[in-house]
Amino acid sequence: MRESARSEVVTTRCCDTPDQPSPPQRVSRSADSITVSYSISTAGLHSCSLVGWNVYVDNGVGGPFTQHHINDGSQLEFTASGLTAGAFYLFKVQAISESGVGAESNVVNISAADPPGSPIGLAVINSTDTAISLSWDMNGVSDGGAKVNYYYIHATGDVYCNSWSGTAQATVFASGGVLNHTVDCTAISGLVGSFSQEYLCLAVSAANIAGASARSDHVKWRCSDKPDTPTTGLSVNRLYSSKTSMRLEWSSPGGLHGAFVRGFEVDYDDGLNGLYTTVKIGSATQRSYTIEGLTTGRMYRIRYRVVTETGSSLSSPVASHLAAGMPSAPSAPTYYNYTVAGTTMTVTWTWS
């Protein structure tokens, strides 16, 4: 009996196969791709060299895994592409050493999407002494590749709008395209006390399955009603008026609901019950305005509104005033007659 020739030589290291690696970690994602990283400790290789990886990705609907073999132990990232926006994908990995393929990692679930962009156009559409109503827009803003499911409302009582709570004041579900919310100023989550007639800084962020956007640009607003309607109309100071002008005057406004006056709006018609012309006055302290170019003898309808930082009041009652100057002074009186008893005197004068 004769011995055969030797087989081909196989070189191997006497060590265990790799231990279970750490679960894959998300590095980045977009609407159609996900990049993950993975690693294993030196001890987990049992003194063997790391020569490669198996990366497994499912089909995004809980289906079977597809294996991707990486023949380079130093390649510690993998990008799965061609994915469906908004779908969740399962990932797991195996380390490969000189001694063979190791145990599978735990499975992780990662969505193929980015967080949406920040909402735009945040505005106050109304306010009262107890609430502020907001609206915003997502027109032209990226949804990150997945449907926006809800919005977070953020609020702070910091009048400089610098210090924000990490917790949203309210969550608005985006079903039906809701892009508005009313904040209750008397009970705000994370803030102490009522903010009735006080300032609030407000912002909004959007969220999808991938996470929340950054906060939108904020608005600073006083939680107050618009000013009350003036109860009296405008008066005319005839001393400073003429046949073609009127000096209109009004008193200091009340019913401001804690807000600052920003100015006034004065309306006057053409003296023939026509359309009103509006004059905007941007001074909080001004209490008169002279309208010029009037037609002598016409009766003008006049009204005004108070403007504060929260908006304009309703119009005052309409006052009607005649465009006319003060009459000229009569002539000096002259002596005409007196009684015999000396107790009465009659004088005369002329006027034109």
Rosetta silent file (secondary structure, phi, psi, omega in degrees, C-alpha in Angstrom):
SEQUENCE: MRESARSEVVTTRCCDTPDQPSPPQRVSRSADSITVSYSISTAGLHSCSLVGWNVYVDNGVGGPFTQHHINDGSQLEFTASGLTAGAFYLFKVQAISESGVGAESNVVNISAADPPGSPIGLAVINSTDTAISLSWDMNGVSDGGAKVNYYYIHATGDVYCNSWSGTAQATVFASGGVLNHTVDCTAISGLVGSFSQEYLCLAVSAANIAGASARSDHVKWRCSDKPDTPTTGLSVNRLYSSKTSMRLEWSSPGGLHGAFVRGFEVDYDDGLNGLYTTVKIGSATQRSYTIEGLTTGRMYRIRYRVVTETGSSLSSPVASHLAAGMPSAPSAPTYYNYTVAGTTMTVTWTWS
SCORE:     score description
SCORE:     0.000 S_00000001
   1 L     0.000  128.841 -176.021    0.000    0.000    0.000 S_00000001
   2 L  -113.388  147.849 -179.091    1.456    3.310   -1.031 S_00000001
   3 L   -81.009  137.495  179.030    0.751    6.834    0.426 S_00000001
   4 L   -75.224  173.877  173.603   -0.775    9.459   -1.927 S_00000001
   5 L   -70.593  157.167 -179.104    0.623   12.908   -2.514 S_00000001
   6 L   -70.929  149.630  175.847   -0.266   15.559    0.025 S_00000001
   7 L   -71.216  174.498  173.251   -3.362   17.736   -0.470 S_00000001
   8 L   -63.442  150.998 -176.414   -3.175   21.466   -0.962 S_00000001
   9 L   -84.246  133.164  173.870   -2.113   23.333    2.140 S_00000001
  10 L  -113.673  125.541 -179.822   -4.743   25.267    4.111 S_00000001
  11 L  -102.507  127.614  177.936   -3.511   27.945    6.498 S_00000001
  12 L  -145.109  158.841  177.723   -5.718   28.846    9.426 S_00000001
  13 L  -101.000  140.864 -178.278   -5.367   30.332   12.854 S_00000001
  14 L   -82.186   87.562 -179.204   -6.441   28.324   15.835 S_00000001
  15 L  -153.186  161.557  178.362   -9.130   30.668   17.219 S_00000001
  16 L   -71.243  159.667  170.965  -12.866   30.877   17.692 S_00000001
  17 L   -67.528  161.173 -174.403  -15.168   32.465   15.145 S_00000001
  18 L   -62.390  150.787  173.208  -16.058   36.134   15.915 S_00000001
  19 L   -72.139  178.618  176.773  -18.454   37.051   18.677 S_00000001
  20 L   -68.358  124.782  178.686  -21.694   38.928   18.041 S_00000001
  21 L   -76.683  171.519  174.844  -20.846   42.455   16.783 S_00000001
  22 L   -66.355  151.843  177.824  -22.574   45.638   17.930 S_00000001
  23 L   -62.286  150.341  176.864  -25.876   46.386   16.165 S_00000001
  24 L   -58.193  147.253  177.979  -25.568   48.598   13.072 S_00000001
  25 E  -118.069  138.967  178.743  -25.804   52.341   13.721 S_00000001
  26 E   -70.764  129.893  174.928  -27.384   54.867   11.381 S_00000001
  27 E   -97.917  -48.279  178.817  -24.834   57.270    9.882 S_00000001
  28 E  -158.406  168.044  177.696  -27.093   59.112    7.448 S_00000001
  29 E  -158.464  159.808  173.739  -30.259   58.640    5.441 S_00000001
  30 L  -141.894 -168.840 -178.736  -32.292   60.207    2.699 S_00000001
  31 L   -67.695  -21.674 -176.728  -35.579   59.445    1.007 S_00000001
  32 L  -132.666   14.625  178.314  -34.022   56.531   -0.936 S_00000001
  33 E  -153.489  155.325  175.670  -30.895   55.449    0.952 S_00000001
  34 E  -137.538  130.577  174.164  -29.592   54.554    4.405 S_00000001
  35 E  -109.948  128.659  179.594  -25.932   54.388    5.463 S_00000001
  36 E  -120.891  156.943  172.092  -25.043   52.306    8.533 S_00000001
  37 E  -119.502  162.540 -177.425  -21.828   51.650   10.453 S_00000001
  38 L  -154.755  162.132 -177.768  -20.847   48.560   12.439 S_00000001
  39 L  -162.474  164.805  174.113  -17.969   47.343   14.602 S_00000001
  40 L  -143.976  145.429 -178.876  -16.669   44.541   16.751 S_00000001
  41 L   -72.872  157.184  176.966  -14.259   44.677   19.657 S_00000001
  42 L   -59.479  -41.010  179.424  -10.748   43.302   19.374 S_00000001
  43 H   -62.292  -32.128 -179.096  -11.543   40.788   22.088 S_00000001
  44 H   -68.799  -10.529  178.260  -14.516   39.602   20.049 S_00000001
  45 H   -93.723   -9.569  176.043  -12.133   38.410   17.295 S_00000001
  46 L    55.945   43.833  176.384  -10.251   36.018   19.648 S_00000001
  47 L    73.050    4.800  174.860   -6.841   37.033   18.252 S_00000001
  48 L   -88.704  163.310  176.451   -7.897   36.390   14.662 S_00000001
  49 L   -86.991  142.726  175.975   -7.757   38.985   11.896 S_00000001
  50 E   -83.267  120.783 -174.527  -10.966   40.649   10.674 S_00000001
  51 E  -114.727  -10.116 -179.313  -11.255   39.933    6.936 S_00000001
  52 E   178.153 -176.194 -178.152  -14.809   40.961    6.000 S_00000001
  53 E  -143.686  151.000  164.482  -18.465   41.509    6.834 S_00000001
  54 E  -112.312  123.287  177.353  -21.885   40.260    5.895 S_00000001
  55 E  -111.816  130.357 -178.013  -24.510   43.009    5.898 S_00000001
  56 E  -115.614  132.473  178.265  -28.183   41.989    5.718 S_00000001
  57 E  -132.295  133.970  178.663  -31.017   44.308    4.648 S_00000001
  58 L   -86.746 -173.270 -174.445  -34.685   43.363    4.322 S_00000001
  59 L   -92.882    8.131  177.081  -37.148   44.627    1.683 S_00000001
  60 L    86.374   -2.740  178.155  -38.802   47.288    3.856 S_00000001
  61 L  -131.016   28.331  178.386  -42.013   45.337    4.391 S_00000001
  62 L    77.983   15.327 -177.282  -40.774   42.662    6.787 S_00000001
  63 L   -82.780 -164.997 -176.535  -39.723   40.357    3.972 S_00000001
  64 L   -69.197  155.917  176.518  -36.567   38.247    3.608 S_00000001
  65 L   -81.003  146.771  169.366  -33.066   39.648    4.140 S_00000001
  66 E  -107.029  129.764 -179.132  -30.649   40.177    1.268 S_00000001
  67 E   -89.093  134.561  175.231  -26.996   39.448    2.091 S_00000001
  68 E  -120.004  112.897 -177.232  -24.279   41.884    1.009 S_00000001
  69 E   -89.895  129.761  178.958  -20.761   40.426    1.362 S_00000001
  70 E  -114.891  115.056 -174.906  -17.930   42.877    2.024 S_00000001
  71 L   -91.773   43.898 -179.179  -14.495   41.383    1.401 S_00000001
  72 L  -154.839  109.992 -177.498  -12.648   44.005    3.439 S_00000001
  73 L   -65.380  -21.312 -177.900  -12.586   43.978    7.234 S_00000001
  74 L   -85.444   -8.435  178.680  -11.641   47.660    7.376 S_00000001
  75 L   -82.967  106.376 -171.015  -14.815   48.775    5.549 S_00000001
  76 L  -109.360   16.233  174.792  -17.020   49.768    8.470 S_00000001
  77 E  -137.867  151.350  177.897  -19.889   51.457    6.606 S_00000001
  78 E  -144.161  137.818  178.997  -22.467   50.253    4.116 S_00000001
  79 E  -113.171  120.073  172.343  -25.058   52.191    2.080 S_00000001
  80 E   -92.363  124.479 -175.816  -28.315   50.566    1.077 S_00000001
  81 E  -120.789  174.597 -178.717  -29.780   52.457   -1.908 S_00000001
  82 L    69.615   29.941 -176.093  -32.881   52.304   -4.075 S_00000001
  83 L   -88.532  168.537  179.203  -35.122   52.302   -1.001 S_00000001
  84 L   -95.947  124.675 -178.451  -38.732   53.439   -0.674 S_00000001
  85 L   -57.009  133.336  176.762  -39.206   56.793    1.065 S_00000001
  86 L    87.442  -13.081  179.855  -40.876   56.447    4.431 S_00000001
  87 L   -80.206  153.415  175.519  -40.415   52.660    4.669 S_00000001
  88 E   -98.766  134.299 -178.817  -38.648   51.018    7.611 S_00000001
  89 E  -119.128  141.053  178.846  -35.742   48.679    6.838 S_00000001
  90 E   -94.712  135.336  178.754  -34.197   45.961    9.032 S_00000001
  91 E  -127.095  143.820  169.505  -30.390   45.718    9.264 S_00000001
  92 E  -153.353  159.667 -177.128  -28.060   43.167   10.864 S_00000001
  93 E  -138.137  160.104  170.460  -24.384   42.248   10.359 S_00000001
  94 E  -130.646  138.073  172.815  -21.866   39.419   10.861 S_00000001
  95 E   -87.698  145.919  179.199  -18.128   39.789   11.293 S_00000001
  96 E  -121.598  124.069  177.382  -15.861   37.437    9.280 S_00000001
  97 E  -117.579 -176.090  178.932  -12.404   36.480   10.567 S_00000001
  98 L   -59.395  -24.263 -176.144   -9.741   33.980    9.493 S_00000001
  99 L   -93.768   -4.920  177.227  -11.615   31.319   11.419 S_00000001
 100 E   134.134 -166.389 -176.456  -15.019   31.884    9.761 S_00000001
 101 E   -90.810  132.639 -177.439  -18.290   33.762   10.006 S_00000001
 102 E   -87.348 -171.456 -179.487  -19.374   34.989   13.434 S_00000001
 103 E   -72.906  153.960  178.122  -22.743   35.377   15.125 S_00000001
 104 E   -75.223  146.377  174.205  -25.334   37.788   13.805 S_00000001
 105 L   -73.361  171.188  169.727  -25.837   41.144   15.505 S_00000001
 106 L   -66.703  154.595 -179.094  -29.156   42.257   16.878 S_00000001
 107 L   -85.815  139.217  173.643  -31.559   43.655   14.270 S_00000001
 108 E  -118.933  152.823 -176.063  -32.155   47.417   14.019 S_00000001
 109 E  -116.878  117.984 -174.839  -35.069   49.166   12.300 S_00000001
 110 E  -130.764  134.874 -179.764  -34.280   52.376   10.359 S_00000001
 111 E   -87.576  146.103  177.401  -36.594   54.488    8.199 S_00000001
 112 L   -89.300   78.746  178.877  -35.626   55.692    4.741 S_00000001
 113 L  -168.817  160.227  170.112  -36.317   59.382    5.256 S_00000001
 114 L  -105.203  159.351  170.031  -34.894   62.567    6.697 S_00000001
 115 L   -59.843  151.247 -179.684  -36.707   64.823    9.165 S_00000001
 116 L   -69.133  168.562  172.831  -38.768   67.450    7.327 S_00000001
 117 L   -74.094  167.293 -179.220  -37.729   71.032    6.821 S_00000001
 118 L   -73.817  140.458  175.199  -38.839   73.743    9.223 S_00000001
 119 L   -58.414  156.117 -179.643  -42.283   75.284    8.669 S_00000001
 120 E  -122.677  168.041  172.136  -42.349   78.772    7.166 S_00000001
 121 E    65.575   29.550  178.919  -44.605   81.807    7.393 S_00000001
 122 E   -62.505  129.827 -176.247  -45.494   81.472   11.072 S_00000001
 123 E  -147.581  153.929  173.004  -47.996   84.232   11.858 S_00000001
 124 E   -90.711  124.110 -179.892  -50.514   85.285   14.480 S_00000001
 125 E  -101.272  -15.033  176.014  -54.006   85.345   12.986 S_00000001
 126 E  -171.344  155.530  174.012  -55.817   86.403   16.161 S_00000001
 127 E  -149.493  152.050  174.274  -55.296   86.925   19.868 S_00000001
 128 L  -132.062 -173.742  177.594  -57.397   87.492   22.955 S_00000001
 129 L   -71.914   -7.194 -177.647  -56.584   87.973   26.631 S_00000001
 130 L  -127.073   -6.794 -174.219  -56.453   84.174   26.981 S_00000001
 131 E  -155.249  153.214  174.184  -55.284   82.741   23.658 S_00000001
 132 E  -126.764  126.450  179.436  -53.097   83.264   20.570 S_00000001
 133 E  -100.195  128.170 -175.925  -54.067   81.653   17.253 S_00000001
 134 E  -113.652  154.560  168.374  -51.207   80.689   14.918 S_00000001
 135 E  -139.678  156.307  178.399  -50.922   79.624   11.298 S_00000001
 136 E  -151.309 -179.737 -173.032  -47.939   78.416    9.258 S_00000001
 137 E  -139.701  149.440  173.546  -47.089   76.981    5.844 S_00000001
 138 L  -122.235   13.078 -178.918  -45.196   73.993    4.392 S_00000001
 139 L   -64.583  119.493 -179.239  -45.443   75.066    0.749 S_00000001
 140 L    83.115   -0.046  179.778  -42.090   74.338   -0.895 S_00000001
 141 L   -93.808  135.662 -179.516  -40.635   72.815    2.311 S_00000001
 142 L   -64.967  136.961  174.340  -39.147   69.307    2.075 S_00000001
 143 L   -90.323    4.188  178.415  -41.080   66.582    3.875 S_00000001
 144 L    76.730    6.326 -178.721  -37.851   64.543    4.157 S_00000001
 145 L    93.435    3.434  178.500  -39.249   61.793    1.968 S_00000001
 146 L  -142.251  155.119 -177.793  -42.028   60.821    4.367 S_00000001
 147 L   -62.734  135.110  173.166  -45.424   62.226    5.247 S_00000001
 148 L   -72.369  121.619 -174.992  -45.455   64.931    7.924 S_00000001
 149 L   -95.219  -30.883 -176.940  -47.528   63.406   10.721 S_00000001
 150 E  -162.291  169.259  178.822  -47.651   66.217   13.281 S_00000001
 151 E  -125.364  145.335  174.297  -46.333   69.597   14.370 S_00000001
 152 E  -103.893  132.619  174.526  -44.840   70.677   17.676 S_00000001
 153 E   -98.983  127.370 -179.092  -45.738   74.079   19.118 S_00000001
 154 E  -112.303  140.187 -178.007  -42.940   75.666   21.148 S_00000001
 155 E  -140.923  144.816  173.521  -43.447   78.509   23.636 S_00000001
 156 E  -145.568  144.216  176.015  -41.266   80.554   25.969 S_00000001
 157 L   -89.028    2.266  176.306  -41.945   83.465   28.273 S_00000001
 158 L   -68.809  113.188 -174.844  -38.411   84.773   27.700 S_00000001
 159 L   -66.629  -14.016  176.711  -39.084   88.200   26.170 S_00000001
 160 L   -92.455   -4.071  176.763  -35.751   87.972   24.315 S_00000001
 161 L    60.548   32.517 -178.628  -36.847   84.665   22.720 S_00000001
 162 L  -103.303  -33.690 -173.983  -33.508   83.026   23.580 S_00000001
 163 L  -102.694  113.911 -177.087  -34.370   80.407   26.210 S_00000001
 164 L  -118.679  142.944  174.874  -36.593   77.564   24.968 S_00000001
 165 L   -72.045  146.155  176.815  -37.855   74.477   26.753 S_00000001
 166 L   -73.770  -11.307 -179.280  -36.760   71.146   25.317 S_00000001
 167 L  -105.074  134.705  178.897  -40.368   69.966   25.532 S_00000001
 168 L   -68.218  148.166  179.436  -43.000   71.116   23.072 S_00000001
 169 L   -74.264  -32.259 -178.531  -45.964   73.029   24.479 S_00000001
 170 E  -158.376  157.281  175.878  -48.442   71.125   22.305 S_00000001
 171 E  -116.685  128.352 -179.991  -48.637   68.539   19.527 S_00000001
 172 E  -112.291  117.054  178.487  -50.820   69.197   16.478 S_00000001
 173 E   -74.441  136.847 -169.708  -51.701   66.166   14.377 S_00000001
 174 L   -89.237   12.023  179.391  -51.354   66.931   10.690 S_00000001
 175 H   -60.602  137.477  178.997  -54.335   64.912    9.495 S_00000001
 176 H    74.102   15.299  176.931  -56.386   66.814    6.944 S_00000001
 177 H    71.630   31.172 -179.759  -53.594   69.312    6.296 S_00000001
 178 L   -64.634  125.848  179.584  -53.958   71.159    9.603 S_00000001
 179 L  -133.883   41.091  179.500  -51.612   74.162    9.631 S_00000001
 180 E  -156.190  159.838  179.339  -52.932   76.131   12.595 S_00000001
 181 E  -162.659  147.137  176.212  -53.229   75.962   16.359 S_00000001
 182 E  -110.169  121.983 -179.172  -54.558   78.102   19.219 S_00000001
 183 E   -89.305  128.141  174.578  -52.304   78.424   22.265 S_00000001
 184 E   -81.616  109.832 -175.623  -53.995   78.747   25.674 S_00000001
 185 L   -73.183  -13.410 -175.187  -52.026   81.547   27.364 S_00000001
 186 L   -89.230  -13.666 -178.339  -53.379   80.717   30.824 S_00000001
 187 L  -152.380   92.183 -175.784  -51.903   77.209   31.067 S_00000001
 188 L  -110.529  124.223 -179.187  -48.761   76.503   29.045 S_00000001
 189 L   -58.043  128.113  178.323  -46.920   73.210   29.498 S_00000001
 190 L    88.315   -8.756  178.895  -43.445   73.804   30.925 S_00000001
 191 L  -118.813  146.783 -175.301  -44.122   77.444   31.883 S_00000001
 192 L   -95.926  131.564  172.937  -45.276   78.722   35.263 S_00000001
 193 L    85.632  176.056  178.805  -48.340   80.932   35.638 S_00000001
 194 L   -88.873  145.520  177.405  -50.685   82.672   33.249 S_00000001
 195 L  -112.402   25.914  175.457  -49.420   84.788   30.367 S_00000001
 196 L   -60.527  128.027 -178.250  -52.658   86.710   29.879 S_00000001
 197 L    61.975   20.414  176.401  -51.764   90.198   28.561 S_00000001
 198 L  -116.467  167.907  178.909  -48.076   89.188   28.646 S_00000001
 199 E   -81.135  143.922  169.036  -45.551   88.475   25.882 S_00000001
 200 E  -131.757  144.398  168.983  -44.921   84.987   24.529 S_00000001
 201 E  -103.592  130.781 -172.236  -42.389   83.831   21.959 S_00000001
 202 E  -129.835  143.734  176.927  -43.828   81.051   19.779 S_00000001
 203 E  -147.765  168.914 -179.637  -42.390   78.703   17.142 S_00000001
 204 E  -139.496  146.710  173.479  -43.390   75.493   15.376 S_00000001
 205 E  -129.801  154.127  179.945  -41.547   72.412   14.114 S_00000001
 206 E  -105.234  154.895 -178.698  -42.671   69.608   11.788 S_00000001
 207 E  -143.484  141.760  170.144  -42.142   65.884   12.348 S_00000001
 208 E  -128.068 -164.915 -176.877  -42.326   62.661   10.345 S_00000001
 209 L   -65.102  -19.915 -179.010  -41.247   59.101   11.103 S_00000001
 210 L   -85.375  -17.229 -179.158  -37.596   60.137   10.866 S_00000001
 211 E   139.581 -170.486 -174.896  -37.816   62.852   13.516 S_00000001
 212 E  -104.277  149.595  175.747  -38.560   66.528   14.039 S_00000001
 213 L   -76.147  173.097  168.659  -37.324   69.545   12.136 S_00000001
 214 L   -68.849  160.932  177.617  -35.598   72.521   13.669 S_00000001
 215 L   -64.902  147.589  174.092  -37.896   75.208   15.057 S_00000001
 216 L   -69.220  172.049  167.642  -39.314   77.722   12.625 S_00000001
 217 L   -57.837  141.433 -175.544  -38.550   81.415   12.911 S_00000001
 218 L   -90.574  162.014  169.120  -40.341   82.593   16.042 S_00000001
 219 E  -119.207  144.708  175.349  -42.972   85.261   16.568 S_00000001
 220 E  -111.084  125.428 -173.200  -43.187   87.450   19.663 S_00000001
 221 E  -146.923  143.612  174.363  -46.730   88.413   20.603 S_00000001
 222 E   -86.266  131.734 -179.356  -48.671   89.809   23.527 S_00000001
 223 L   -80.121   78.574 -174.978  -51.576   87.576   24.552 S_00000001
 224 L  -142.826  153.892  172.172  -54.143   90.378   24.469 S_00000001
 225 L   -67.622  161.945  167.394  -57.366   91.383   22.790 S_00000001
 226 L   -65.736  159.057 -178.672  -57.448   94.098   20.176 S_00000001
 227 L   -61.277  151.378  177.842  -58.244   97.523   21.683 S_00000001
 228 L   -65.686  157.570  178.379  -61.833   98.278   22.631 S_00000001
 229 L   -69.624  129.127  175.240  -63.977  100.323   20.261 S_00000001
 230 L   -56.610  138.809 -176.077  -63.798  104.085   20.995 S_00000001
 231 L   -90.983  -17.123  179.001  -67.110  105.210   22.485 S_00000001
 232 L  -122.190  151.877 -179.957  -67.021  108.810   21.239 S_00000001
 233 L   -83.604 -179.789  178.661  -66.403  110.232   17.795 S_00000001
 234 L   -74.434  142.207  174.264  -63.844  112.776   16.639 S_00000001
 235 E  -105.415  163.848  179.256  -64.329  116.420   17.533 S_00000001
 236 E  -115.040  127.447  173.411  -63.273  119.476   15.506 S_00000001
 237 L   -90.050  102.606 -174.491  -61.236  122.291   16.998 S_00000001
 238 H   -69.133  -22.892  179.768  -62.638  125.250   15.080 S_00000001
 239 H   -62.684  -31.362 -178.279  -59.967  127.605   16.361 S_00000001
 240 H  -110.241   21.156  178.492  -57.400  125.743   14.252 S_00000001
 241 L  -112.794  171.317  177.193  -59.691  124.950   11.307 S_00000001
 242 E  -141.750 -171.088  179.448  -60.667  126.891    8.178 S_00000001
 243 L   -66.685  -21.759 -176.107  -63.219  126.772    5.384 S_00000001
 244 L  -122.786   12.822  178.892  -61.181  124.029    3.665 S_00000001
 245 E  -147.301  155.119  175.855  -59.538  122.220    6.586 S_00000001
 246 E  -136.002  132.817  171.973  -60.498  120.632    9.878 S_00000001
 247 E   -93.923  111.430 -179.433  -58.382  119.919   12.894 S_00000001
 248 E   -90.945  141.419 -178.475  -59.706  116.631   14.289 S_00000001
 249 E  -135.707  150.248  177.509  -59.035  115.754   17.923 S_00000001
 250 L  -145.220  162.136 -177.690  -59.514  112.707   20.141 S_00000001
 251 L   -91.416  169.195  177.949  -58.802  111.747   23.737 S_00000001
 252 L   -62.284  133.270 -174.258  -56.287  109.227   25.097 S_00000001
 253 L   -75.544  152.748  171.691  -57.602  105.730   24.379 S_00000001
 254 L  -119.799 -174.969  178.681  -58.635  103.198   27.003 S_00000001
 255 L    62.753   44.285 -175.099  -59.429   99.490   26.859 S_00000001
 256 L   -90.700  -10.331  178.214  -55.955   98.551   25.618 S_00000001
 257 L    57.921   39.192  176.541  -55.782   95.131   27.357 S_00000001
 258 L    80.315   -3.279 -176.420  -52.213   95.734   28.497 S_00000001
 259 L   -90.076  158.591  178.040  -50.935   96.429   24.977 S_00000001
 260 L   -86.810  140.654  174.817  -48.973   99.444   23.779 S_00000001
 261 E   -71.639  135.249  177.913  -50.553  101.962   21.404 S_00000001
 262 E  -108.777  -17.882 -179.379  -48.853  102.015   18.007 S_00000001
 263 E   159.193 -160.587 -176.365  -50.952  104.718   16.330 S_00000001
 264 E  -143.985  159.763  172.958  -54.370  105.588   14.925 S_00000001
 265 E  -126.431  125.881 -178.416  -56.338  105.346   11.688 S_00000001
 266 E  -114.355  130.257  176.764  -58.614  108.228   10.655 S_00000001
 267 E  -111.890  138.593  170.754  -61.283  107.900    7.947 S_00000001
 268 E  -144.404  144.795 -177.813  -63.070  110.785    6.230 S_00000001
 269 L   -93.994 -167.145 -175.544  -65.338  110.780    3.192 S_00000001
 270 L   -92.270    8.588 -178.163  -65.721  113.260    0.315 S_00000001
 271 L    81.740    2.347  179.953  -68.514  115.236    1.931 S_00000001
 272 L  -127.930   25.852 -178.103  -71.035  113.576   -0.375 S_00000001
 273 L    62.550   30.478  178.351  -71.465  110.264    1.500 S_00000001
 274 L   -88.643 -160.217 -178.618  -68.875  108.646   -0.786 S_00000001
 275 L   -68.651  154.322  178.927  -65.998  106.296   -0.038 S_00000001
 276 L   -84.562  146.839  166.211  -63.704  106.897    2.905 S_00000001
 277 E  -103.516  133.256 -177.093  -60.065  107.982    2.665 S_00000001
 278 E  -107.130  131.548  174.369  -57.886  106.461    5.413 S_00000001
 279 E  -111.144  125.556  178.881  -54.980  108.250    7.057 S_00000001
 280 E   -98.338  125.815 -178.270  -52.555  106.090    9.056 S_00000001
 281 E  -111.657  117.860 -174.126  -50.908  107.832   12.006 S_00000001
 282 L   -95.684   26.836 -179.799  -47.802  106.076   13.347 S_00000001
 283 L  -117.607  132.655  179.280  -47.477  107.998   16.613 S_00000001
 284 L   -78.354  -19.585 -174.520  -48.742  106.691   19.955 S_00000001
 285 L  -102.427  -11.112 -178.504  -48.865  110.196   21.483 S_00000001
 286 L   -68.087  135.271 -178.949  -50.524  112.157   18.669 S_00000001
 287 L  -127.141   15.262  177.804  -54.044  113.309   19.560 S_00000001
 288 E  -154.003  158.515  176.160  -54.986  115.457   16.546 S_00000001
 289 E  -154.415  136.026 -179.859  -54.845  115.466   12.775 S_00000001
 290 E  -104.719  121.342  175.237  -55.700  118.191   10.241 S_00000001
 291 E   -94.457  137.580 -174.670  -57.365  117.178    6.993 S_00000001
 292 L  -115.194  170.465  173.197  -56.847  119.603    4.114 S_00000001
 293 L    71.012   29.306  179.945  -58.394  120.326    0.738 S_00000001
 294 L   -82.622  161.727  177.320  -62.026  120.164    1.849 S_00000001
 295 L   -97.826  121.524 -178.223  -64.927  121.788    0.014 S_00000001
 296 L   -56.545  133.778  176.489  -66.524  124.600    1.970 S_00000001
 297 L    93.302  -10.148  177.923  -70.081  123.894    2.968 S_00000001
 298 L   -85.901  149.049  177.542  -69.929  120.109    2.681 S_00000001
 299 E   -98.179  117.041 -175.307  -70.745  117.845    5.628 S_00000001
 300 E  -100.651  136.194  173.143  -67.975  115.306    6.109 S_00000001
 301 E   -89.127  132.897 -173.332  -68.355  111.925    7.834 S_00000001
 302 E  -137.910  140.911  176.750  -65.390  111.153   10.078 S_00000001
 303 E  -152.202  168.619  178.824  -64.386  108.192   12.276 S_00000001
 304 E  -150.316  165.884  178.093  -61.204  106.682   13.741 S_00000001
 305 E  -133.451  150.540  175.325  -59.632  103.499   15.139 S_00000001
 306 E   -95.148  135.261  179.701  -57.000  102.793   17.799 S_00000001
 307 E  -115.898  122.708  174.100  -54.034  100.639   16.730 S_00000001
 308 E  -116.833 -175.608 -179.798  -52.015   98.640   19.289 S_00000001
 309 L   -66.993  -14.369  179.168  -49.397   95.921   18.949 S_00000001
 310 L  -101.704   -2.058  177.689  -52.198   93.327   18.752 S_00000001
 311 E   136.790 -167.759 -176.623  -54.241   95.006   16.017 S_00000001
 312 E  -105.550  146.746  173.333  -56.848   97.680   15.338 S_00000001
 313 L   -73.700  172.245  166.607  -60.064   98.430   17.192 S_00000001
 314 L   -71.618  164.727 -176.150  -63.397   98.682   15.472 S_00000001
 315 L   -71.648  147.167  175.087  -64.277  102.151   14.200 S_00000001
 316 L   -66.467  168.397  171.378  -65.581  104.836   16.516 S_00000001
 317 L   -56.885  146.150  179.427  -69.073  106.237   16.033 S_00000001
 318 L   -76.020  130.483  174.071  -69.282  108.340   12.872 S_00000001
 319 E  -109.611  141.384  178.019  -69.248  112.097   13.493 S_00000001
 320 E  -111.092  126.869 -177.436  -70.452  114.562   10.846 S_00000001
 321 E  -132.908  141.102 -179.023  -68.760  117.977   10.659 S_00000001
 322 E   -84.842  134.485  174.481  -69.286  120.935    8.345 S_00000001
 323 L   -77.928  100.400 -177.228  -66.335  122.317    6.423 S_00000001
 324 L  -158.890  148.440  178.716  -66.581  125.986    7.472 S_00000001
 325 L   -88.717  171.014  174.172  -64.397  128.592    9.065 S_00000001
 326 L   -67.940  142.895  176.855  -65.007  130.592   12.232 S_00000001
 327 L   -63.318  150.721  178.340  -67.107  133.719   11.564 S_00000001
 328 L   -71.760  159.543 -177.755  -65.199  136.990   11.303 S_00000001
 329 L   -71.596  142.143  175.600  -65.290  139.393   14.262 S_00000001
 330 L   -72.238  170.832  176.961  -68.042  142.047   14.261 S_00000001
 331 L   -69.661  165.067  178.349  -67.238  145.758   14.359 S_00000001
 332 L   -66.242  139.805 -179.594  -66.603  147.468   17.667 S_00000001
 333 L   -66.296  148.262  177.224  -69.832  148.343   19.467 S_00000001
 334 E  -124.023  152.204 -179.612  -70.935  152.024   19.470 S_00000001
 335 E   -68.893  136.717  179.469  -73.122  153.976   21.921 S_00000001
 336 E  -121.411  -49.197 -175.814  -76.742  154.330   20.818 S_00000001
 337 E  -164.653  161.240  172.078  -78.959  155.241   23.748 S_00000001
 338 E  -148.640  161.484 -177.941  -79.442  155.011   27.499 S_00000001
 339 L   -80.659  161.986 -179.824  -82.314  155.425   29.886 S_00000001
 340 L   -64.114  -37.102 -177.802  -82.952  158.516   31.967 S_00000001
 341 L   -71.812  -14.832  178.215  -82.454  156.583   35.121 S_00000001
 342 L    78.325   19.132 -178.313  -79.028  155.522   33.942 S_00000001
 343 L   -99.527  -13.426  178.427  -79.600  151.835   34.597 S_00000001
 344 L  -135.315  156.650  178.657  -79.504  150.552   30.989 S_00000001
 345 E  -141.133  139.910  176.567  -77.500  151.280   27.861 S_00000001
 346 E  -109.599  132.509  177.763  -78.084  150.303   24.254 S_00000001
 347 E  -125.597  162.714  178.417  -75.155  149.709   21.897 S_00000001
 348 E  -132.344  158.942  174.528  -74.959  148.714   18.214 S_00000001
 349 L  -155.714  170.648  179.288  -72.464  146.909   15.963 S_00000001
 350 L  -127.715  157.166  178.123  -72.162  145.509   12.459 S_00000001
 351 L  -151.074  140.191  177.566  -70.987  142.151   11.018 S_00000001
 352 L  -140.845    0.000    0.000  -70.498  140.867    7.517 S_00000001
